[in-house]
Amino acid sequence: MREADGFVAIEDINPRADVHLLVIPERHVPSFREIGEFEPVEAKRMLEFVADTAREAGLEDYRVIVNVGEGAGQTIFHLHWHILGGHATGLP
């Protein structure tokens, strides 16, 4: 687990890749649709946290995915970012 002011990164309990991490803001926002609720500085810090988390996991090449809505596979309605590295399953 990795933490920074307002954000946390954890391993996904149902990994879809060799490395599958979730970056979660502590503040509740249901999905990426509501990203505007974050002040620009806070949104920038969140994206930097995503990039720093991938780097600290030793990833150079990786995917960052955000599922928005049930139709896109969102099952947890709290904004979170998936970081996937290495061989991924079930993805195009």
C-alpha positions, 0 to 999 in steps of 0.5 A: 500500500502507498499513501500520499495526502488524499490518495491511496494505492492498493493491489487489486483483489481480482488482478487482471494483469501481472501488476494491477494496482488501484489508486483511490482518492480519499474524498468520495466522488462516484465516478470520473464524470464528477472529476470537476469536483476536484480543484485543478491542483488536486486533480494534478496531484492525483495524476502525479500520484498515479504516475509515481505509483506506477514508477515505484512499482517498477513499471515503465510500460503500463495502462491506466484505466478508469471505468465510467458507469456500469456499461463500461465495467464500473462496479465500485462507485467511488472514483479509482484508477487502474494501473496495469503492468505486464501481461494483462488478461481480458483486455484488448 
